[in-house]
Amino acid sequence: MLNTLLKSRESLLAAAIIVLIAAVATRFPGFAAPSSLAQAFNDTSILIILALAQMTVILTRSIDLSTASNLCFTGMAVAMLNKAHPELPIVVIIVVSLLWGLALGAFNGLMVWKVGIPPIVVTLGTLTIYRGLTFVLSGGAWVNADKMSPAFIEFQRQSLLGIPVLSWIALLVIAAFWLFLRNTKTGRDIYAVGVNPTAAVYTGIDVGRTKFIAFCISGLVSGLAGYLWISRYVIASVEVANGYELNVIAACVIGGISIAGGVGSVAGAMMGALFLGLIGLALPVINVSPFWQLAISGAAILVAIILNARGEKTKGRLILKRATAA
């Protein structure tokens, strides 16, 4: 039983998070208070959402470097829409952000599926393209809080049963990804493509189409994060979330999502994001220099990569066996 727990990335991450909270709480007891931990989860919600989107792509042996640029472009679009039409219901704003993000993700997926360009090349290009289009769309201008409607800003700040709406959205996204990857054929296909693309073809899986779907999901969720980010920080500019895609990928790696594909879990991605978020919140509390914060975060990523490399020597998930049996 102990050996099984030690081999589980989720268990190790949970233990690391507990140790981190306990260590900081020895100096600042309030850090471990339920209200503080709930606030930490809320502060990390957008990172969790984006990590789950990135995980879906990484599971197919691909990567999406454009998630933060998608967020920026979509966020600017809905901020400008709200500025021009403040009377629009928030439901409409959210639907527009989802569809806008989906379109950007679908473009990435089509380039990978139909044109055959490697995912890292496609998304490295669209990372810059989407930033440039954000500048073209806005003319280089910012959309500040005074140009946003109160409903646009306050929606995610409202509470339901004492929990902020942003946290509820993150919980719903976590549940949706868990159900999708665990209980749907497409979710199982995503794992199968990552485990062995050649074998996946022989089981009747369309590898290109599966990767396209993964990029669409990544774009859809990144679009949602675009609205959430802009309404949370109440500013839309070309520099929004600049470089944030590295944090997202780091959260996945720390959470045990294998860059080689086919290995990873929703719980792992969620806790990887939480771990990074807690480090970012905890280190300033104990007066750690920002330079040390970067070094500690980098060390955590290196440790995660070493653990992933060791884990990849063992047998992965037997998704193909299930598909063949079905």
Secondary structure by P-SEA (a helix, b strand, c coil): caaaaaacaaaaaaaaaaaaaaaaaacccccccaaaaaaaaaaaaaaaaaaaaaaaaaaacccccaaaaaaaaaaaaaaaaaaacccccaaaaaaaaaaaaaaaaaaaaaaaccccccaaaaaaaaaaaaaaaaaaaaccccccccccccccccccccccccccaaaaaaaaaaaaaaaaacccaaaaaaaaaaacaaaaaaaccaaaaaaaaaaaaaaaaaaaaaaaaaaacccccccccccaaaaaaaaaaaaccccccccccaaaaaaaaaaaaaaaaccccccccaaaaaaaaaaaaaaaaaaaaaaaaccccaaaaaaaac
